[in-house]
Amino acid sequence: MEYHVIIEKLCSCAKKKGLDQIVTYDNKESAKSAADAQLSLMKNSFCGKHHFDVTEVDDHFVIGMLQGGCGCGTHEHH
């Protein structure tokens, strides 16, 4: 089985860092570890206009933006 780490919406900082929207792993533990590392990177090295969290969905890990309008214009609604 494959497990994915998915960035729900790529903000401008994610695009500048060249992050892939979906990364696939062979086991759940590796995917979880990668999602946590990705979340830490996003929280600590992005511009701070967005806040992120990780949610497990059907054995995959989705990194999403938390609610709160940042006004950056790189996504539709949050």
KEMAR-942949 format. One record per residue (C-alpha): residue number from 1; x, y, z. Coordinates in pm, 1 decimal. Example, Ala and Ser with C-alpha at 12.3 -4.5 7.8 and 13.67 -1.06 7.14 Angstrom:
<k: 1	X: 1230.0	Y: -450.0	Z: 780.0>
<k: 2	X: 1367.0	Y: -106.0	Z: 714.0>
***
This chain:
<k: 1	X: 0.0	Y: 0.0	Z: 0.0>
<k: 2	X: 111.0	Y: 355.6	Z: -66.5>
<k: 3	X: 81.3	Y: 642.4	Z: 178.3>
<k: 4	X: 81.4	Y: 1005.7	Z: 72.6>
<k: 5	X: 175.9	Y: 1337.9	Z: 226.5>
<k: 6	X: -40.6	Y: 1596.0	Z: 55.3>
<k: 7	X: -14.3	Y: 1972.9	Z: 80.0>
<k: 8	X: -374.5	Y: 2077.7	Z: 35.8>
<k: 9	X: -295.7	Y: 2414.4	Z: -124.9>
<k: 10	X: 45.9	Y: 2536.4	Z: -228.6>
<k: 11	X: 91.5	Y: 2890.6	Z: -101.4>
<k: 12	X: 357.1	Y: 3115.7	Z: -255.0>
<k: 13	X: 613.8	Y: 3012.5	Z: 9.1>
<k: 14	X: 560.3	Y: 2642.8	Z: -71.8>
<k: 15	X: 602.8	Y: 2717.8	Z: -440.5>
<k: 16	X: 920.8	Y: 2919.0	Z: -376.4>
<k: 17	X: 1065.5	Y: 2627.7	Z: -175.4>
<k: 18	X: 980.5	Y: 2393.0	Z: -462.8>
<k: 19	X: 770.8	Y: 2163.3	Z: -246.1>
<k: 20	X: 583.3	Y: 1882.4	Z: -416.8>
<k: 21	X: 211.3	Y: 1881.7	Z: -351.3>
<k: 22	X: 200.8	Y: 1500.4	Z: -317.3>
<k: 23	X: 483.6	Y: 1275.7	Z: -197.8>
<k: 24	X: 438.1	Y: 898.0	Z: -177.5>
<k: 25	X: 583.4	Y: 659.2	Z: 81.3>
<k: 26	X: 583.8	Y: 280.5	Z: 114.2>
<k: 27	X: 482.6	Y: 271.9	Z: 479.6>
<k: 28	X: 264.8	Y: 475.9	Z: 709.2>
<k: 29	X: 536.9	Y: 548.4	Z: 963.0>
<k: 30	X: 760.1	Y: 708.5	Z: 699.1>
<k: 31	X: 470.2	Y: 915.8	Z: 568.0>
<k: 32	X: 379.8	Y: 1034.6	Z: 919.4>
<k: 33	X: 740.2	Y: 1125.3	Z: 995.8>
<k: 34	X: 772.0	Y: 1312.3	Z: 664.7>
<k: 35	X: 445.2	Y: 1498.6	Z: 725.4>
<k: 36	X: 563.9	Y: 1609.1	Z: 1068.8>
<k: 37	X: 898.2	Y: 1724.1	Z: 926.1>
<k: 38	X: 723.4	Y: 1908.3	Z: 642.8>
<k: 39	X: 488.6	Y: 2077.8	Z: 888.9>
<k: 40	X: 783.3	Y: 2190.2	Z: 1101.3>
<k: 41	X: 959.8	Y: 2330.6	Z: 794.6>
<k: 42	X: 647.2	Y: 2517.3	Z: 688.5>
<k: 43	X: 585.1	Y: 2659.7	Z: 1035.4>
<k: 44	X: 946.4	Y: 2767.1	Z: 1089.2>
<k: 45	X: 1066.7	Y: 2886.2	Z: 749.7>
<k: 46	X: 761.4	Y: 3028.4	Z: 573.5>
<k: 47	X: 658.1	Y: 3395.0	Z: 589.4>
<k: 48	X: 414.4	Y: 3347.1	Z: 879.0>
<k: 49	X: 102.7	Y: 3462.4	Z: 693.7>
<k: 50	X: -44.3	Y: 3112.1	Z: 711.4>
<k: 51	X: -82.1	Y: 2857.1	Z: 986.5>
<k: 52	X: -76.5	Y: 2486.3	Z: 907.6>
<k: 53	X: -174.7	Y: 2154.2	Z: 1058.4>
<k: 54	X: -164.1	Y: 1785.3	Z: 961.0>
<k: 55	X: -477.0	Y: 1572.8	Z: 941.4>
<k: 56	X: -481.2	Y: 1199.4	Z: 877.9>
<k: 57	X: -733.1	Y: 1109.0	Z: 607.3>
<k: 58	X: -770.7	Y: 744.3	Z: 499.5>
<k: 59	X: -409.8	Y: 657.4	Z: 598.9>
<k: 60	X: -272.8	Y: 963.4	Z: 417.6>
<k: 61	X: -147.8	Y: 1285.8	Z: 577.2>
<k: 62	X: -290.9	Y: 1614.8	Z: 454.4>
<k: 63	X: -117.4	Y: 1941.1	Z: 542.5>
<k: 64	X: -375.6	Y: 2216.1	Z: 533.1>
<k: 65	X: -402.0	Y: 2583.0	Z: 611.2>
<k: 66	X: -591.4	Y: 2672.9	Z: 923.9>
<k: 67	X: -881.5	Y: 2916.8	Z: 908.7>
<k: 68	X: -803.1	Y: 3286.9	Z: 923.3>
<k: 69	X: -778.6	Y: 3534.4	Z: 639.6>
<k: 70	X: -422.5	Y: 3624.2	Z: 555.9>
<k: 71	X: -506.1	Y: 3827.9	Z: 247.1>
<k: 72	X: -221.6	Y: 3684.2	Z: 41.3>
<k: 73	X: -441.6	Y: 3600.6	Z: -256.7>
<k: 74	X: -275.4	Y: 3264.3	Z: -329.8>
<k: 75	X: -578.8	Y: 3055.3	Z: -241.9>
<k: 76	X: -953.5	Y: 3085.6	Z: -264.9>
<k: 77	X: -1095.7	Y: 3075.3	Z: 88.2>
<k: 78	X: -965.1	Y: 3003.9	Z: 435.7>
***
